[in-house]
Every structure is written in C-alpha cells, then in structure tokens.
C-alpha cells in the first residue's frame, strides 16, 4: 500500500499539481477513476437566506474586477469553483443547517473564507464572528483554520467595508498549493461517495424493508390459508350435523302427523269403509317417504350452495320400501262366538223385560206382545254384536296405523341418514378438491415471494462481497488523501460494521431456511405452513 505522505507531493500549480494528485490516488487504486468535475476559475459566494450574498458578490466584483465571482445558481451540474466565500449574517450564530449547506458547496473545494455580513448594523459582530468560528471548527476539523472577516457590502450609511474580504480572497487565490489541495478535496469527495455507496448497497435499508414486508406478506398468506381451511372444515361439519338433526326431526314430525291423521280417520270409520282404510293408509305412508326424500334433496342442495361447493347431482336412489302387514280384521272366531252369546243374552233379557211389561199393561195382547218383544230383543242382539265388532275393528286399525307409521318412520330416518352420509362424502371430496386448488394458488404465491427473497439475498451477498473487495482500496486511497490534506483519520465503529455483516449473513440465509420448509397438505388444519 502506498502512503500519501510518503510520496511527498510538493505544491505545484495548475495541471501539473492535478496530475501528481491523480497519480498518487491511481497508484493505490488504478480502477478508482477520476473526479468527474470541471474546475472553474471563479469564486463562489454563497450562504444562508437573507445573509446578503448578492450584495457581497456585487461588492467583490467592483473591488476585484479581474476576478470572477458567482452565486450557486450560476453553476451548472459538474462545475465547481476554485474558492468559496461563505457569507453569514451577524444577527445570529451559525446553525446546523448552515454547516450542512457549507459542507455541500465545499465538497470538492478546499479554499473556504468565512464572511460575517451586516456589521454596520450589528455592533456585536465580533462576538458573532468568534462564535461562528467555534461552531464551524466543532462541526468539522477541516474548518478549524478557516479565515473569518467582517463585511458591510451595502451599508445604510458610509462606504462599503469589503477590503478585508477582498484581501482574504486574493491571498487564497495566490496560494501556490491551491490547485493541489482542491484536487485532493475533489478526490476525497469522490472516494467518500464511493465508500458511502458501497456501505449503502451492502446495508440495503430499502432492501431490508422490502424483505421484512415480504416476510410479513408470506406469513399472512399462510395464516389466511390455514384459517380459511379450518373455517371451511368446521362449516362442513356443522352443516352436516345440522342437516342430519333437522332432516331426522322432519321425518319424525311428518310421520307423527300422518299417524294422528290415520288414527283420527280410523276412529270415524264406518263398516263399509273398513276394507278401504288399509289401501288409503299405505298410499299416504308411501307419500310420506316421498316427501321426506324431496325435503332431504332440497336441504342438501341448499347446504352445498351455502358452503359454496360444487357437487354432481345425486344419483337416483330407489326409495325405501316398507313391507306393512295387513290389519288382523278376520281372525276373530272365538270373540265372535262370545259376542253372539252375550248379544243373545242381552236381547233375550230385553225381550223378557218388555214382554212382562206388556203383559201387565195389556193382558189381551200377550201373544202379539211376546212376538214383538222377541223381535226387538233379536234386533238389539244383532246391533250389539255388530257395534262391538265395529269398535274392535276400529281399535285394531288404530293400533295397526301406529305400528305401520313406526315402521315407515324408521325407514325414513334410515333413508335420511344414508342420504346425509352420502352428501357428506361428496361434499368432503369437493372440499378436498377446493383445498387442493387453494393450496396450489398459495404455493405459487409463496414460491414467488421466496424467489424474490432469494434474489434480495443474492443482491445483498453480492453487495457485501463487492464492499469487501473494493472497500480496502477506497479506504487506503482516502487515507492517503487525508494525509496529504493533513486531516486525521475518522474513528471506525467496529461494532456497527460487524452488525452490518451479521445482518447481511442473516439475510442471505433466508432462502435456505425457506427451502427447508414445505407446504403440508396432509394436515387437517394447516396446508401451507412454511415460513422463514
């Protein structure tokens, strides 16, 4: 490594001094290029707002007509002055923003002169000048030896006081080492900008913010995926259980309603309609099964629509058939005989009672009364036997209707359970297909994010590698330039450098961590749980 002080660059003028400075730097780093500036043979007069810059420019042009004095607006991009006159008002001390402005205009220029204006108005200008000197020296070591003068470029009374400033400008421009130091300052600005760019690219504040945003987006996508799948699974399970309960209740309620209707009809049957009741009851019970099946189909279709699932229409399944036994209306021989015997006894009793009553009332009509009483007793016996048989048949049909309805209810509930189970299987398959499509979409999104994260990792690694490769040369050249300028080396923050390197390594490991994790489709509650 070539040390700047060791080369012993002597003070020279013009292009020869510039060439020697360029040779000093290129000897350390041949690939560092050259400062892309155009040095004007002019003095820049600048300063904060309302400092009186324009008046100072006019006064200097009058005092030194052979020299060129310009303001910041007169410079084109890439043009830099030979010297800078920094004008500040004597009304107040320098502020931090004023120091930053001076840094900007003197980045490529070494010669700086400080001018405190409006000294004709502010009598304590000497105190302000001393304070400005201290503030500026504390801001940067290079300003410690800046020459400060007081000026009154456009006083309200008397002649302008510009001689001290004109003398200071003339002395600076007559300095034989000015061209060399200005070139060194231009190199310092370029090298510092290169070092800052390498640090900025390696640190990548914008890239880190983008990486954090991508990580948050990735986590949110996977969280939403898990949440959506869990919600759909829970919704399917809940809807299925609700459908099973509601349809079973519908079947029971419909059968209970038909049973009540049949029992009510059986209680009012006449003897002529006894044989028709069985056929009518079986038809109505068959209609109940059809109604339950239609209600089940409608409810399951609404459930699929609610879940936003597309399933094929259910295949036509045969309705359950219930083998209902006929009501036992004919096998009653012993009961019929008993009823005939009881009816005959009842009729005989009535006939004897009536015959005795008539014999007491009309003794002359004994034979005719006996015949009439016998006829009445026989009729009553026949009526009692018939009525008792009808009541028995009604009771049998009532019991048969209850039993038949119970059989139909069992068949209907079994049919409902079968239909709900088949629908659950179909909806589960449709949900699996939907989850697979959603997983594919999420996987594509995550893959795109992972790709971008890997790209950022590669960019960060390349920037860090480039900084590690080029920074030593830049730092060595900067050290040589500072040595020639007689400025101390700035203190390096090793902890911050190590922290930046650690952050870059962490960022570079993002894609490796992401590649190690996969989207899990076998889990019921998580389908894309791959995060950094």
Phi, psi and omega in degrees: 000134181269127179272137182297316182294330183291336181284339176060051180290121182272163181291122180228170182249151169062217188295330181295318178293321178297317181296321180293321177295318178298321179295323178301314184285316182292338175294330178277315181222096182298335183266015183278351180075201178224156178299127181273067182230163174239115183278118179269146175276067183210158178251127179272127175250119183213174180166180180294169179294139179068022177274350181090033183295314184298319179295322179294320178299314180297319180294320179292322177297324177288323183282321181236076185294339180280349179258154180254126178240131184229163172256173184300324182292342181277349182270138175269161178303131180093349179268136179228150182276170176279326179214162182231130171254117183257113186260128176229153181280148177280005181285331184204164179288165176298146175250171180297322179295326176295320179294321178296320176300317178297319177302320183292319185277344181249020182298322181250010182234133183268325185283118181228135177234130178263134181231124176263114187267171176061040181285346177287339181263319185260109185286339180265031185294332179294322176294319178296320180298315179296319178295320178297321178299317180292317180298315183290322178294324178288334181289317180206138182299332183294341182266005183296326183259015180294137180275131180245137178222158175259141182224154170224086188288323180225072183289154177290328178224143176086185182274154176298144178251090186233358186298316182298319179293319179297321178295318180295320178295315180298318179297317180296316182290336179275354181293122182292342181266007186294315182298319180295313183291325176296321178293320176299320180293322177296318177296319179300318179296316181294314182294321178294322177296320178296316179297318178296322180294318177299316179296318181295318179293321180290318179290320174054062180300315178295321179294320179296319178297320179293321179297316178297319178296320179294320178297316178296319178297319180297314179297320180294320178298314181292323178295315178297325179295313179297317181296317181295319180294317178298317180297317180294320179296315179295320180296318178297315180297317181294315180296323179294314179297320179295318179296318180299317180292313183294319182289323176295320177295320178299317179296314180297317181295320180293320178293320178297321179295316179293321179299317179297319180295316180295318180294325176293319177294320181296327181292338181249017181290143170266169182295331182287339183256009180298317185284339180277340186297320183299313181296317179297319180296317180296322178296316180293323177293324176294322177296327178299315179298320179296317179297318178297319180295316179296317178297322178296317179299315180296315182295318181292325177295318177295324179295317178297322178293321178297321180280356181058045179241140179256119179233154176291147177302142182294142177292147182294115179255139180295142178290148180294139177255135181247121178278096183270127177288155178284149178293136183283080183263345189256332184275081181215046184294308182297318180295322178296318179297317180297319180293323177296319179295315179294320179295319179295318178297318180296317180294319179297317179299317179295319181295316180296319180297315180293323181294320178294321179296318180291323180296324179288324183277318183227087182298336182283346182251037185295313184291313181296321179294323179296318179296316180296319179295323178296321179294317179296318179297320179295319180296317178296322179297315179296319181295318180296316180296317181293317181294321178295322177293321179295316178298322179295316180297320177298318178296320179295317180293325177298313179294321180295320179298319178296316180294317180297319178295322177298318178296317179295322178297317178299316179295319180295317179296321177295320178296318178298315180299320179295316180296317180295320178296317178295319178295321178298319178296316180294317180292325177295319177296317178296321178295323178296318177296319178296318178296323179295316177296319178295321179295322177297316179297315179295320179298322178294318178297315180295321179296319178296318178295317179298321179297315179294322178296319177296322178297317177296324178296318180295317179298316178297319180294319179295318179296320178294319179295319179294320177296316179296331181277319187264334187298320178303320179294316180297317180295321178295317178295319177299318179298319179295318180295316179297322179297319178293326178280349180077027180257147179286158176285136177290150179289136180264139179264094183294324181298320181293321179297315179296323179295319179296317179297320179295322179295321179295317178297320179296319180293324181290338181273003184297312185293326178296317178295320182291324180291336184284348183249147183235164176277122185267112179262352182278346182275147179282335186247352182219129181240344182212063187262056177245111178233170179291000000 
